[in-house]
Amino acid sequence: FSGTEMLVTGASGMIGAYFASSVIQGCSIQGLNPPSLTLLTRTLGSGNISIFSGSPSVRVVETELVGWKVDRSFDFLIHAASPASPTKYGDPTAVMQANLGFLESIQRQGMPRSTLQISSGEIYGSNPPRSVEETYSQAVIPASPRAVYPEAKIAAERLLAEMGANGST
């Protein structure tokens, strides 16, 4: 990752923040310069974001994902943004926008050369298999207030697969 530009969404969440801090720490342990990290968050006040204060390789941007304008070329995208709780996202379209809408938006603006979509075991339904093959077709997601979360993850994974099949990412 040394010398690259990395975009991390959901940087105030547990996975996004831990991923970014692990990259920085891993580079430090290896004696490498960390990548230039752009961390997108809806909330600057998060304790997870405060750990990056003063880090010269980190730029934190408070924004709504779909409205964010790409301002540089990125080598890597770590897409970890998604409201996961019905008590936090209110309108279910917010979940679809964070997962699928952002990918569609950034595809129009210029995809990074490599993307890691952070997903969820919930995409395997209420009775997931013990081991999962690449060819596994996702289970039916039972209707519930949380159903939009795994459905959004599945939709984002399918979009990325299609982009990859077409050489977009």
Salt bridges, closest charged atoms under 4 A:
GLU5 OE1 - ARG72 NH1 3.58
ASP71 OD2 - ARG59 NH1 2.57
ASP71 OD1 - ARG72 NE 3.64
ASP75 OD1 - ARG113 NE 3.50
GLU122 OE2 - ARG146 NH2 2.41
